[in-house]
Amino acid sequence: MHLDFQYVEKEPCESCIPELLNTYFAYLREAIAERQIDVDYQALEAEWRSLFPIAWVDFYRFLDGWMPDHWKINRYTRHLSRRVLKDLS
């Protein structure tokens, strides 16, 4: 599994997220199995996937303070931010 982030375009971010998350969790599952860590992997993955939008919005908060014109501050990031804030209220 390898994704070349050099070619991830600005706006199709939303379409890339499922593949990126699937890759991340595949590596995580493999690492947990190799290390024989006793954890309910399905519960862990479900919880972490549900927290991804909050983590992304926290990353947005960092980027907005550090480099407000960063290319990762895009339509997807702003939309997700509004959705997370609405869900939290």
PDB file of N, CA, C and O in Angstrom:
ATOM      1  N   MET A   1       0.839  -1.181   0.000  1.00  0.00           N
ATOM      2  CA  MET A   1       0.000   0.000   0.000  1.00  0.00           C
ATOM      3  C   MET A   1       0.875   1.231   0.000  1.00  0.00           C
ATOM      4  O   MET A   1       1.743   1.390   0.857  1.00  0.00           O
ATOM      5  N   HIS A   2       0.642   2.105  -0.967  1.00  0.00           N
ATOM      6  CA  HIS A   2       1.404   3.350  -1.025  1.00  0.00           C
ATOM      7  C   HIS A   2       0.567   4.401  -1.739  1.00  0.00           C
ATOM      8  O   HIS A   2       0.032   4.170  -2.823  1.00  0.00           O
ATOM      9  N   LEU A   3       0.472   5.545  -1.108  1.00  0.00           N
ATOM     10  CA  LEU A   3      -0.198   6.674  -1.739  1.00  0.00           C
ATOM     11  C   LEU A   3       0.834   7.767  -1.948  1.00  0.00           C
ATOM     12  O   LEU A   3       1.596   8.078  -1.032  1.00  0.00           O
ATOM     13  N   ASP A   4       0.871   8.339  -3.104  1.00  0.00           N
ATOM     14  CA  ASP A   4       1.813   9.404  -3.401  1.00  0.00           C
ATOM     15  C   ASP A   4       1.122  10.737  -3.139  1.00  0.00           C
ATOM     16  O   ASP A   4       0.363  11.223  -3.977  1.00  0.00           O
ATOM     17  N   PHE A   5       1.384  11.324  -1.978  1.00  0.00           N
ATOM     18  CA  PHE A   5       0.711  12.552  -1.575  1.00  0.00           C
ATOM     19  C   PHE A   5       1.107  13.735  -2.456  1.00  0.00           C
ATOM     20  O   PHE A   5       0.426  14.760  -2.451  1.00  0.00           O
ATOM     21  N   GLN A   6       2.171  13.610  -3.191  1.00  0.00           N
ATOM     22  CA  GLN A   6       2.612  14.672  -4.078  1.00  0.00           C
ATOM     23  C   GLN A   6       1.535  14.995  -5.112  1.00  0.00           C
ATOM     24  O   GLN A   6       1.462  16.125  -5.595  1.00  0.00           O
ATOM     25  N   TYR A   7       0.713  14.030  -5.450  1.00  0.00           N
ATOM     26  CA  TYR A   7      -0.277  14.225  -6.507  1.00  0.00           C
ATOM     27  C   TYR A   7      -1.698  14.409  -5.995  1.00  0.00           C
ATOM     28  O   TYR A   7      -2.638  14.424  -6.790  1.00  0.00           O
ATOM     29  N   VAL A   8      -1.875  14.549  -4.684  1.00  0.00           N
ATOM     30  CA  VAL A   8      -3.212  14.800  -4.142  1.00  0.00           C
ATOM     31  C   VAL A   8      -3.562  16.250  -4.454  1.00  0.00           C
ATOM     32  O   VAL A   8      -2.880  17.173  -4.009  1.00  0.00           O
ATOM     33  N   GLU A   9      -4.614  16.439  -5.209  1.00  0.00           N
ATOM     34  CA  GLU A   9      -5.025  17.786  -5.598  1.00  0.00           C
ATOM     35  C   GLU A   9      -5.743  18.480  -4.449  1.00  0.00           C
ATOM     36  O   GLU A   9      -6.157  17.845  -3.479  1.00  0.00           O
ATOM     37  N   LYS A  10      -5.882  19.789  -4.578  1.00  0.00           N
ATOM     38  CA  LYS A  10      -6.480  20.572  -3.511  1.00  0.00           C
ATOM     39  C   LYS A  10      -7.948  20.215  -3.272  1.00  0.00           C
ATOM     40  O   LYS A  10      -8.313  19.878  -2.146  1.00  0.00           O
ATOM     41  N   GLU A  11      -8.768  20.276  -4.265  1.00  0.00           N
ATOM     42  CA  GLU A  11     -10.209  20.144  -4.078  1.00  0.00           C
ATOM     43  C   GLU A  11     -10.735  18.713  -3.965  1.00  0.00           C
ATOM     44  O   GLU A  11     -11.714  18.503  -3.250  1.00  0.00           O
ATOM     45  N   PRO A  12     -10.149  17.728  -4.621  1.00  0.00           N
ATOM     46  CA  PRO A  12     -10.699  16.374  -4.477  1.00  0.00           C
ATOM     47  C   PRO A  12     -10.376  15.732  -3.128  1.00  0.00           C
ATOM     48  O   PRO A  12     -10.451  14.513  -2.981  1.00  0.00           O
ATOM     49  N   CYS A  13     -10.023  16.548  -2.160  1.00  0.00           N
ATOM     50  CA  CYS A  13      -9.658  16.043  -0.844  1.00  0.00           C
ATOM     51  C   CYS A  13     -10.729  15.089  -0.308  1.00  0.00           C
ATOM     52  O   CYS A  13     -10.409  14.018   0.208  1.00  0.00           O
ATOM     53  N   GLU A  14     -11.961  15.469  -0.429  1.00  0.00           N
ATOM     54  CA  GLU A  14     -13.057  14.655   0.087  1.00  0.00           C
ATOM     55  C   GLU A  14     -13.058  13.261  -0.532  1.00  0.00           C
ATOM     56  O   GLU A  14     -13.346  12.285   0.161  1.00  0.00           O
ATOM     57  N   SER A  15     -12.745  13.147  -1.805  1.00  0.00           N
ATOM     58  CA  SER A  15     -12.742  11.842  -2.455  1.00  0.00           C
ATOM     59  C   SER A  15     -11.537  11.003  -2.059  1.00  0.00           C
ATOM     60  O   SER A  15     -11.580   9.778  -2.171  1.00  0.00           O
ATOM     61  N   CYS A  16     -10.461  11.640  -1.599  1.00  0.00           N
ATOM     62  CA  CYS A  16      -9.252  10.911  -1.182  1.00  0.00           C
ATOM     63  C   CYS A  16      -9.351  10.364   0.239  1.00  0.00           C
ATOM     64  O   CYS A  16      -8.699   9.375   0.573  1.00  0.00           O
ATOM     65  N   ILE A  17     -10.157  10.999   1.065  1.00  0.00           N
ATOM     66  CA  ILE A  17     -10.199  10.651   2.489  1.00  0.00           C
ATOM     67  C   ILE A  17     -10.506   9.174   2.728  1.00  0.00           C
ATOM     68  O   ILE A  17      -9.792   8.547   3.510  1.00  0.00           O
ATOM     69  N   PRO A  18     -11.519   8.586   2.107  1.00  0.00           N
ATOM     70  CA  PRO A  18     -11.780   7.160   2.380  1.00  0.00           C
ATOM     71  C   PRO A  18     -10.567   6.265   2.097  1.00  0.00           C
ATOM     72  O   PRO A  18     -10.262   5.371   2.886  1.00  0.00           O
ATOM     73  N   GLU A  19      -9.882   6.499   0.984  1.00  0.00           N
ATOM     74  CA  GLU A  19      -8.713   5.690   0.658  1.00  0.00           C
ATOM     75  C   GLU A  19      -7.589   5.914   1.662  1.00  0.00           C
ATOM     76  O   GLU A  19      -6.917   4.966   2.069  1.00  0.00           O
ATOM     77  N   LEU A  20      -7.387   7.157   2.057  1.00  0.00           N
ATOM     78  CA  LEU A  20      -6.346   7.460   3.032  1.00  0.00           C
ATOM     79  C   LEU A  20      -6.646   6.799   4.377  1.00  0.00           C
ATOM     80  O   LEU A  20      -5.760   6.211   4.997  1.00  0.00           O
ATOM     81  N   LEU A  21      -7.895   6.898   4.820  1.00  0.00           N
ATOM     82  CA  LEU A  21      -8.271   6.262   6.084  1.00  0.00           C
ATOM     83  C   LEU A  21      -8.164   4.745   5.996  1.00  0.00           C
ATOM     84  O   LEU A  21      -7.677   4.103   6.927  1.00  0.00           O
ATOM     85  N   ASN A  22      -8.609   4.174   4.896  1.00  0.00           N
ATOM     86  CA  ASN A  22      -8.504   2.718   4.733  1.00  0.00           C
ATOM     87  C   ASN A  22      -7.051   2.264   4.787  1.00  0.00           C
ATOM     88  O   ASN A  22      -6.737   1.239   5.393  1.00  0.00           O
ATOM     89  N   THR A  23      -6.168   3.027   4.155  1.00  0.00           N
ATOM     90  CA  THR A  23      -4.745   2.691   4.177  1.00  0.00           C
ATOM     91  C   THR A  23      -4.183   2.809   5.591  1.00  0.00           C
ATOM     92  O   THR A  23      -3.460   1.926   6.053  1.00  0.00           O
ATOM     93  N   TYR A  24      -4.513   3.889   6.267  1.00  0.00           N
ATOM     94  CA  TYR A  24      -4.052   4.088   7.635  1.00  0.00           C
ATOM     95  C   TYR A  24      -4.485   2.921   8.521  1.00  0.00           C
ATOM     96  O   TYR A  24      -3.674   2.360   9.257  1.00  0.00           O
ATOM     97  N   PHE A  25      -5.759   2.562   8.446  1.00  0.00           N
ATOM     98  CA  PHE A  25      -6.265   1.509   9.319  1.00  0.00           C
ATOM     99  C   PHE A  25      -5.742   0.125   8.926  1.00  0.00           C
ATOM    100  O   PHE A  25      -5.609  -0.750   9.782  1.00  0.00           O
ATOM    101  N   ALA A  26      -5.454  -0.076   7.673  1.00  0.00           N
ATOM    102  CA  ALA A  26      -4.839  -1.345   7.265  1.00  0.00           C
ATOM    103  C   ALA A  26      -3.458  -1.488   7.901  1.00  0.00           C
ATOM    104  O   ALA A  26      -3.112  -2.553   8.413  1.00  0.00           O
ATOM    105  N   TYR A  27      -2.675  -0.417   7.868  1.00  0.00           N
ATOM    106  CA  TYR A  27      -1.352  -0.444   8.503  1.00  0.00           C
ATOM    107  C   TYR A  27      -1.473  -0.591  10.019  1.00  0.00           C
ATOM    108  O   TYR A  27      -0.696  -1.322  10.634  1.00  0.00           O
ATOM    109  N   LEU A  28      -2.426   0.088  10.614  1.00  0.00           N
ATOM    110  CA  LEU A  28      -2.623  -0.008  12.052  1.00  0.00           C
ATOM    111  C   LEU A  28      -3.013  -1.429  12.457  1.00  0.00           C
ATOM    112  O   LEU A  28      -2.478  -1.975  13.422  1.00  0.00           O
ATOM    113  N   ARG A  29      -3.946  -2.020  11.716  1.00  0.00           N
ATOM    114  CA  ARG A  29      -4.373  -3.398  11.997  1.00  0.00           C
ATOM    115  C   ARG A  29      -3.184  -4.357  11.899  1.00  0.00           C
ATOM    116  O   ARG A  29      -3.016  -5.239  12.741  1.00  0.00           O
ATOM    117  N   GLU A  30      -2.370  -4.174  10.871  1.00  0.00           N
ATOM    118  CA  GLU A  30      -1.189  -5.012  10.673  1.00  0.00           C
ATOM    119  C   GLU A  30      -0.193  -4.844  11.832  1.00  0.00           C
ATOM    120  O   GLU A  30       0.356  -5.828  12.327  1.00  0.00           O
ATOM    121  N   ALA A  31       0.033  -3.615  12.255  1.00  0.00           N
ATOM    122  CA  ALA A  31       0.972  -3.348  13.352  1.00  0.00           C
ATOM    123  C   ALA A  31       0.469  -3.948  14.667  1.00  0.00           C
ATOM    124  O   ALA A  31       1.251  -4.512  15.432  1.00  0.00           O
ATOM    125  N   ILE A  32      -0.808  -3.830  14.923  1.00  0.00           N
ATOM    126  CA  ILE A  32      -1.384  -4.393  16.146  1.00  0.00           C
ATOM    127  C   ILE A  32      -1.256  -5.912  16.133  1.00  0.00           C
ATOM    128  O   ILE A  32      -0.923  -6.519  17.150  1.00  0.00           O
ATOM    129  N   ALA A  33      -1.518  -6.519  14.987  1.00  0.00           N
ATOM    130  CA  ALA A  33      -1.403  -7.977  14.876  1.00  0.00           C
ATOM    131  C   ALA A  33       0.044  -8.429  15.054  1.00  0.00           C
ATOM    132  O   ALA A  33       0.300  -9.396  15.771  1.00  0.00           O
ATOM    133  N   GLU A  34       0.987  -7.751  14.417  1.00  0.00           N
ATOM    134  CA  GLU A  34       2.403  -8.106  14.526  1.00  0.00           C
ATOM    135  C   GLU A  34       2.901  -8.010  15.959  1.00  0.00           C
ATOM    136  O   GLU A  34       3.706  -8.830  16.401  1.00  0.00           O
ATOM    137  N   ARG A  35       2.425  -7.017  16.673  1.00  0.00           N
ATOM    138  CA  ARG A  35       2.874  -6.803  18.047  1.00  0.00           C
ATOM    139  C   ARG A  35       2.023  -7.561  19.056  1.00  0.00           C
ATOM    140  O   ARG A  35       2.278  -7.519  20.260  1.00  0.00           O
ATOM    141  N   GLN A  36       1.019  -8.246  18.554  1.00  0.00           N
ATOM    142  CA  GLN A  36       0.106  -9.046  19.381  1.00  0.00           C
ATOM    143  C   GLN A  36      -0.474  -8.222  20.535  1.00  0.00           C
ATOM    144  O   GLN A  36      -0.506  -8.662  21.684  1.00  0.00           O
ATOM    145  N   ILE A  37      -0.918  -7.049  20.202  1.00  0.00           N
ATOM    146  CA  ILE A  37      -1.521  -6.150  21.188  1.00  0.00           C
ATOM    147  C   ILE A  37      -2.962  -6.582  21.417  1.00  0.00           C
ATOM    148  O   ILE A  37      -3.724  -6.776  20.469  1.00  0.00           O
ATOM    149  N   ASP A  38      -3.322  -6.728  22.672  1.00  0.00           N
ATOM    150  CA  ASP A  38      -4.667  -7.176  23.035  1.00  0.00           C
ATOM    151  C   ASP A  38      -5.606  -5.973  23.053  1.00  0.00           C
ATOM    152  O   ASP A  38      -5.673  -5.232  24.033  1.00  0.00           O
ATOM    153  N   VAL A  39      -6.317  -5.799  21.965  1.00  0.00           N
ATOM    154  CA  VAL A  39      -7.242  -4.679  21.844  1.00  0.00           C
ATOM    155  C   VAL A  39      -8.400  -5.111  20.947  1.00  0.00           C
ATOM    156  O   VAL A  39      -8.230  -5.907  20.023  1.00  0.00           O
ATOM    157  N   ASP A  40      -9.571  -4.571  21.240  1.00  0.00           N
ATOM    158  CA  ASP A  40     -10.725  -4.812  20.371  1.00  0.00           C
ATOM    159  C   ASP A  40     -10.549  -3.903  19.154  1.00  0.00           C
ATOM    160  O   ASP A  40     -10.964  -2.744  19.165  1.00  0.00           O
ATOM    161  N   TYR A  41      -9.932  -4.445  18.115  1.00  0.00           N
ATOM    162  CA  TYR A  41      -9.568  -3.623  16.965  1.00  0.00           C
ATOM    163  C   TYR A  41     -10.791  -3.002  16.306  1.00  0.00           C
ATOM    164  O   TYR A  41     -10.755  -1.832  15.923  1.00  0.00           O
ATOM    165  N   GLN A  42     -11.862  -3.753  16.168  1.00  0.00           N
ATOM    166  CA  GLN A  42     -13.051  -3.206  15.493  1.00  0.00           C
ATOM    167  C   GLN A  42     -13.606  -2.003  16.250  1.00  0.00           C
ATOM    168  O   GLN A  42     -14.013  -1.016  15.637  1.00  0.00           O
ATOM    169  N   ALA A  43     -13.622  -2.084  17.575  1.00  0.00           N
ATOM    170  CA  ALA A  43     -14.114  -0.959  18.375  1.00  0.00           C
ATOM    171  C   ALA A  43     -13.167   0.232  18.251  1.00  0.00           C
ATOM    172  O   ALA A  43     -13.607   1.375  18.130  1.00  0.00           O
ATOM    173  N   LEU A  44     -11.867  -0.043  18.281  1.00  0.00           N
ATOM    174  CA  LEU A  44     -10.875   1.018  18.152  1.00  0.00           C
ATOM    175  C   LEU A  44     -11.022   1.729  16.810  1.00  0.00           C
ATOM    176  O   LEU A  44     -11.048   2.959  16.753  1.00  0.00           O
ATOM    177  N   GLU A  45     -11.116   0.960  15.746  1.00  0.00           N
ATOM    178  CA  GLU A  45     -11.246   1.573  14.417  1.00  0.00           C
ATOM    179  C   GLU A  45     -12.534   2.378  14.307  1.00  0.00           C
ATOM    180  O   GLU A  45     -12.532   3.485  13.769  1.00  0.00           O
ATOM    181  N   ALA A  46     -13.617   1.834  14.809  1.00  0.00           N
ATOM    182  CA  ALA A  46     -14.893   2.556  14.732  1.00  0.00           C
ATOM    183  C   ALA A  46     -14.820   3.881  15.482  1.00  0.00           C
ATOM    184  O   ALA A  46     -15.298   4.906  14.995  1.00  0.00           O
ATOM    185  N   GLU A  47     -14.222   3.856  16.668  1.00  0.00           N
ATOM    186  CA  GLU A  47     -14.114   5.080  17.454  1.00  0.00           C
ATOM    187  C   GLU A  47     -13.202   6.089  16.770  1.00  0.00           C
ATOM    188  O   GLU A  47     -13.538   7.269  16.670  1.00  0.00           O
ATOM    189  N   TRP A  48     -12.049   5.626  16.299  1.00  0.00           N
ATOM    190  CA  TRP A  48     -11.106   6.546  15.672  1.00  0.00           C
ATOM    191  C   TRP A  48     -11.651   7.105  14.364  1.00  0.00           C
ATOM    192  O   TRP A  48     -11.427   8.275  14.055  1.00  0.00           O
ATOM    193  N   ARG A  49     -12.362   6.290  13.592  1.00  0.00           N
ATOM    194  CA  ARG A  49     -12.967   6.814  12.356  1.00  0.00           C
ATOM    195  C   ARG A  49     -13.994   7.896  12.680  1.00  0.00           C
ATOM    196  O   ARG A  49     -14.100   8.896  11.970  1.00  0.00           O
ATOM    197  N   SER A  50     -14.742   7.689  13.749  1.00  0.00           N
ATOM    198  CA  SER A  50     -15.748   8.694  14.118  1.00  0.00           C
ATOM    199  C   SER A  50     -15.106   9.989  14.587  1.00  0.00           C
ATOM    200  O   SER A  50     -15.722  11.052  14.503  1.00  0.00           O
ATOM    201  N   LEU A  51     -13.870   9.912  15.084  1.00  0.00           N
ATOM    202  CA  LEU A  51     -13.171  11.103  15.571  1.00  0.00           C
ATOM    203  C   LEU A  51     -12.375  11.817  14.479  1.00  0.00           C
ATOM    204  O   LEU A  51     -11.879  12.923  14.697  1.00  0.00           O
ATOM    205  N   PHE A  52     -12.252  11.198  13.318  1.00  0.00           N
ATOM    206  CA  PHE A  52     -11.468  11.806  12.236  1.00  0.00           C
ATOM    207  C   PHE A  52     -11.920  13.225  11.899  1.00  0.00           C
ATOM    208  O   PHE A  52     -11.071  14.108  11.772  1.00  0.00           O
ATOM    209  N   PRO A  53     -13.217  13.482  11.750  1.00  0.00           N
ATOM    210  CA  PRO A  53     -13.618  14.859  11.413  1.00  0.00           C
ATOM    211  C   PRO A  53     -13.153  15.876  12.457  1.00  0.00           C
ATOM    212  O   PRO A  53     -12.760  16.987  12.102  1.00  0.00           O
ATOM    213  N   ILE A  54     -13.194  15.514  13.723  1.00  0.00           N
ATOM    214  CA  ILE A  54     -12.753  16.432  14.775  1.00  0.00           C
ATOM    215  C   ILE A  54     -11.244  16.658  14.670  1.00  0.00           C
ATOM    216  O   ILE A  54     -10.773  17.785  14.821  1.00  0.00           O
ATOM    217  N   ALA A  55     -10.490  15.593  14.414  1.00  0.00           N
ATOM    218  CA  ALA A  55      -9.037  15.725  14.262  1.00  0.00           C
ATOM    219  C   ALA A  55      -8.705  16.618  13.064  1.00  0.00           C
ATOM    220  O   ALA A  55      -7.799  17.447  13.135  1.00  0.00           O
ATOM    221  N   TRP A  56      -9.443  16.444  11.964  1.00  0.00           N
ATOM    222  CA  TRP A  56      -9.184  17.260  10.772  1.00  0.00           C
ATOM    223  C   TRP A  56      -9.471  18.736  11.057  1.00  0.00           C
ATOM    224  O   TRP A  56      -8.722  19.615  10.633  1.00  0.00           O
ATOM    225  N   VAL A  57     -10.560  18.995  11.776  1.00  0.00           N
ATOM    226  CA  VAL A  57     -10.913  20.375  12.094  1.00  0.00           C
ATOM    227  C   VAL A  57      -9.887  20.976  13.061  1.00  0.00           C
ATOM    228  O   VAL A  57      -9.600  22.170  12.982  1.00  0.00           O
ATOM    229  N   ASP A  58      -9.339  20.180  13.959  1.00  0.00           N
ATOM    230  CA  ASP A  58      -8.276  20.679  14.830  1.00  0.00           C
ATOM    231  C   ASP A  58      -7.032  21.014  14.002  1.00  0.00           C
ATOM    232  O   ASP A  58      -6.350  22.003  14.272  1.00  0.00           O
ATOM    233  N   PHE A  59      -6.743  20.195  13.003  1.00  0.00           N
ATOM    234  CA  PHE A  59      -5.643  20.478  12.086  1.00  0.00           C
ATOM    235  C   PHE A  59      -5.918  21.786  11.338  1.00  0.00           C
ATOM    236  O   PHE A  59      -5.010  22.595  11.145  1.00  0.00           O
ATOM    237  N   TYR A  60      -7.149  21.991  10.924  1.00  0.00           N
ATOM    238  CA  TYR A  60      -7.557  23.234  10.263  1.00  0.00           C
ATOM    239  C   TYR A  60      -7.293  24.426  11.186  1.00  0.00           C
ATOM    240  O   TYR A  60      -6.776  25.453  10.746  1.00  0.00           O
ATOM    241  N   ARG A  61      -7.647  24.286  12.466  1.00  0.00           N
ATOM    242  CA  ARG A  61      -7.412  25.345  13.451  1.00  0.00           C
ATOM    243  C   ARG A  61      -5.932  25.703  13.499  1.00  0.00           C
ATOM    244  O   ARG A  61      -5.565  26.878  13.504  1.00  0.00           O
ATOM    245  N   PHE A  62      -5.083  24.671  13.532  1.00  0.00           N
ATOM    246  CA  PHE A  62      -3.639  24.901  13.533  1.00  0.00           C
ATOM    247  C   PHE A  62      -3.199  25.624  12.255  1.00  0.00           C
ATOM    248  O   PHE A  62      -2.490  26.628  12.314  1.00  0.00           O
ATOM    249  N   LEU A  63      -3.627  25.102  11.104  1.00  0.00           N
ATOM    250  CA  LEU A  63      -3.218  25.706   9.832  1.00  0.00           C
ATOM    251  C   LEU A  63      -3.673  27.161   9.726  1.00  0.00           C
ATOM    252  O   LEU A  63      -2.920  28.014   9.257  1.00  0.00           O
ATOM    253  N   ASP A  64      -4.883  27.442  10.153  1.00  0.00           N
ATOM    254  CA  ASP A  64      -5.432  28.784  10.039  1.00  0.00           C
ATOM    255  C   ASP A  64      -4.618  29.775  10.861  1.00  0.00           C
ATOM    256  O   ASP A  64      -4.481  30.936  10.478  1.00  0.00           O
ATOM    257  N   GLY A  65      -4.082  29.323  11.986  1.00  0.00           N
ATOM    258  CA  GLY A  65      -3.249  30.194  12.799  1.00  0.00           C
ATOM    259  C   GLY A  65      -1.824  30.299  12.284  1.00  0.00           C
ATOM    260  O   GLY A  65      -1.183  31.341  12.426  1.00  0.00           O
ATOM    261  N   TRP A  66      -1.329  29.228  11.689  1.00  0.00           N
ATOM    262  CA  TRP A  66       0.063  29.175  11.254  1.00  0.00           C
ATOM    263  C   TRP A  66       0.240  29.719   9.834  1.00  0.00           C
ATOM    264  O   TRP A  66       1.141  30.516   9.574  1.00  0.00           O
ATOM    265  N   MET A  67      -0.631  29.279   8.920  1.00  0.00           N
ATOM    266  CA  MET A  67      -0.508  29.682   7.524  1.00  0.00           C
ATOM    267  C   MET A  67      -1.907  29.743   6.905  1.00  0.00           C
ATOM    268  O   MET A  67      -2.333  28.796   6.244  1.00  0.00           O
ATOM    269  N   PRO A  68      -2.618  30.844   7.115  1.00  0.00           N
ATOM    270  CA  PRO A  68      -4.014  30.940   6.676  1.00  0.00           C
ATOM    271  C   PRO A  68      -4.250  30.724   5.184  1.00  0.00           C
ATOM    272  O   PRO A  68      -5.379  30.455   4.774  1.00  0.00           O
ATOM    273  N   ASP A  69      -3.206  30.838   4.368  1.00  0.00           N
ATOM    274  CA  ASP A  69      -3.394  30.627   2.935  1.00  0.00           C
ATOM    275  C   ASP A  69      -2.902  29.245   2.490  1.00  0.00           C
ATOM    276  O   ASP A  69      -2.682  29.013   1.301  1.00  0.00           O
ATOM    277  N   HIS A  70      -2.731  28.334   3.445  1.00  0.00           N
ATOM    278  CA  HIS A  70      -2.263  26.981   3.111  1.00  0.00           C
ATOM    279  C   HIS A  70      -3.288  26.296   2.202  1.00  0.00           C
ATOM    280  O   HIS A  70      -4.493  26.488   2.360  1.00  0.00           O
ATOM    281  N   TRP A  71      -2.796  25.494   1.249  1.00  0.00           N
ATOM    282  CA  TRP A  71      -3.692  24.860   0.272  1.00  0.00           C
ATOM    283  C   TRP A  71      -4.643  23.853   0.907  1.00  0.00           C
ATOM    284  O   TRP A  71      -5.667  23.521   0.310  1.00  0.00           O
ATOM    285  N   LYS A  72      -4.328  23.357   2.107  1.00  0.00           N
ATOM    286  CA  LYS A  72      -5.234  22.402   2.748  1.00  0.00           C
ATOM    287  C   LYS A  72      -6.436  23.087   3.395  1.00  0.00           C
ATOM    288  O   LYS A  72      -7.368  22.415   3.839  1.00  0.00           O
ATOM    289  N   ILE A  73      -6.420  24.408   3.449  1.00  0.00           N
ATOM    290  CA  ILE A  73      -7.613  25.140   3.871  1.00  0.00           C
ATOM    291  C   ILE A  73      -8.409  25.374   2.600  1.00  0.00           C
ATOM    292  O   ILE A  73      -8.164  26.323   1.853  1.00  0.00           O
ATOM    293  N   ASN A  74      -9.348  24.504   2.377  1.00  0.00           N
ATOM    294  CA  ASN A  74     -10.097  24.508   1.121  1.00  0.00           C
ATOM    295  C   ASN A  74     -11.578  24.295   1.399  1.00  0.00           C
ATOM    296  O   ASN A  74     -12.013  24.293   2.551  1.00  0.00           O
ATOM    297  N   ARG A  75     -12.325  24.120   0.358  1.00  0.00           N
ATOM    298  CA  ARG A  75     -13.782  23.943   0.463  1.00  0.00           C
ATOM    299  C   ARG A  75     -14.131  22.784   1.385  1.00  0.00           C
ATOM    300  O   ARG A  75     -15.016  22.909   2.231  1.00  0.00           O
ATOM    301  N   TYR A  76     -13.446  21.661   1.229  1.00  0.00           N
ATOM    302  CA  TYR A  76     -13.718  20.477   2.060  1.00  0.00           C
ATOM    303  C   TYR A  76     -13.455  20.776   3.529  1.00  0.00           C
ATOM    304  O   TYR A  76     -14.270  20.440   4.389  1.00  0.00           O
ATOM    305  N   THR A  77     -12.328  21.403   3.819  1.00  0.00           N
ATOM    306  CA  THR A  77     -11.960  21.700   5.201  1.00  0.00           C
ATOM    307  C   THR A  77     -12.964  22.642   5.848  1.00  0.00           C
ATOM    308  O   THR A  77     -13.366  22.425   6.991  1.00  0.00           O
ATOM    309  N   ARG A  78     -13.371  23.676   5.139  1.00  0.00           N
ATOM    310  CA  ARG A  78     -14.353  24.615   5.690  1.00  0.00           C
ATOM    311  C   ARG A  78     -15.711  23.947   5.880  1.00  0.00           C
ATOM    312  O   ARG A  78     -16.381  24.174   6.887  1.00  0.00           O
ATOM    313  N   HIS A  79     -16.116  23.125   4.916  1.00  0.00           N
ATOM    314  CA  HIS A  79     -17.391  22.414   5.028  1.00  0.00           C
ATOM    315  C   HIS A  79     -17.377  21.470   6.233  1.00  0.00           C
ATOM    316  O   HIS A  79     -18.326  21.439   7.017  1.00  0.00           O
ATOM    317  N   LEU A  80     -16.299  20.704   6.372  1.00  0.00           N
ATOM    318  CA  LEU A  80     -16.196  19.768   7.481  1.00  0.00           C
ATOM    319  C   LEU A  80     -16.199  20.511   8.805  1.00  0.00           C
ATOM    320  O   LEU A  80     -16.805  20.049   9.772  1.00  0.00           O
ATOM    321  N   SER A  81     -15.536  21.648   8.862  1.00  0.00           N
ATOM    322  CA  SER A  81     -15.502  22.447  10.077  1.00  0.00           C
ATOM    323  C   SER A  81     -16.903  22.883  10.491  1.00  0.00           C
ATOM    324  O   SER A  81     -17.274  22.779  11.660  1.00  0.00           O
ATOM    325  N   ARG A  82     -17.674  23.368   9.527  1.00  0.00           N
ATOM    326  CA  ARG A  82     -19.046  23.782   9.830  1.00  0.00           C
ATOM    327  C   ARG A  82     -19.883  22.600  10.319  1.00  0.00           C
ATOM    328  O   ARG A  82     -20.677  22.736  11.250  1.00  0.00           O
ATOM    329  N   ARG A  83     -19.700  21.439   9.685  1.00  0.00           N
ATOM    330  CA  ARG A  83     -20.454  20.250  10.078  1.00  0.00           C
ATOM    331  C   ARG A  83     -20.090  19.784  11.491  1.00  0.00           C
ATOM    332  O   ARG A  83     -20.973  19.442  12.278  1.00  0.00           O
ATOM    333  N   VAL A  84     -18.807  19.771  11.810  1.00  0.00           N
ATOM    334  CA  VAL A  84     -18.368  19.340  13.143  1.00  0.00           C
ATOM    335  C   VAL A  84     -18.891  20.305  14.201  1.00  0.00           C
ATOM    336  O   VAL A  84     -19.406  19.879  15.235  1.00  0.00           O
ATOM    337  N   LEU A  85     -18.760  21.596  13.945  1.00  0.00           N
ATOM    338  CA  LEU A  85     -19.250  22.580  14.923  1.00  0.00           C
ATOM    339  C   LEU A  85     -20.756  22.456  15.133  1.00  0.00           C
ATOM    340  O   LEU A  85     -21.243  22.584  16.256  1.00  0.00           O
ATOM    341  N   LYS A  86     -21.481  22.210  14.064  1.00  0.00           N
ATOM    342  CA  LYS A  86     -22.930  22.030  14.186  1.00  0.00           C
ATOM    343  C   LYS A  86     -23.236  20.767  15.006  1.00  0.00           C
ATOM    344  O   LYS A  86     -24.108  20.788  15.874  1.00  0.00           O
ATOM    345  N   ASP A  87     -22.519  19.671  14.731  1.00  0.00           N
ATOM    346  CA  ASP A  87     -22.738  18.420  15.458  1.00  0.00           C
ATOM    347  C   ASP A  87     -22.392  18.542  16.939  1.00  0.00           C
ATOM    348  O   ASP A  87     -23.010  17.885  17.777  1.00  0.00           O
ATOM    349  N   LEU A  88     -21.409  19.378  17.264  1.00  0.00           N
ATOM    350  CA  LEU A  88     -20.997  19.539  18.655  1.00  0.00           C
ATOM    351  C   LEU A  88     -21.905  20.468  19.448  1.00  0.00           C
ATOM    352  O   LEU A  88     -21.895  20.449  20.678  1.00  0.00           O
ATOM    353  N   SER A  89     -22.690  21.280  18.745  1.00  0.00           N
ATOM    354  CA  SER A  89     -23.550  22.236  19.457  1.00  0.00           C
ATOM    355  C   SER A  89     -24.898  21.651  19.810  1.00  0.00           C
ATOM    356  O   SER A  89     -25.729  22.333  20.409  1.00  0.00           O
TER     357      SER A  89
END
